[in-house]
Amino acid sequence: MTPKMRKFTIEFRGSAEIELDEKLITRALTEEWRSNFYDLATAGEVASHVAYNLVTNAITLKQMDGFADLSESTVKVVAWPEWEVTATKEG
């Protein structure tokens, strides 16, 4: 017997605070790095990319493309998010 599945749309809201070493930002904004990895254009985009992977994907800096050779101390999560999770609709 196949289970009866119900579909939900879930919304996640939260914010985190991170600190990045300037050398990580500088590296990610070079043309060479951007052409090989991700086309990040500002320090804010770099911070968002790193934070998303640290917090949402739960990976370390060494597991991120283009940063494997950097020390884990190059980035620090200062404040982890307190998630607000809401089912916005069913069906």
Secondary structure as UniProt FT lines:
FT   STRAND          8..13
FT   STRAND          17..20
FT   HELIX           22..28
FT   HELIX           31..36
FT   HELIX           43..51
FT   HELIX           52..56
FT   HELIX           61..63
FT   TURN            65..66
FT   TURN            68..69
FT   HELIX           72..74
FT   STRAND          75..79
FT   STRAND          84..90
//
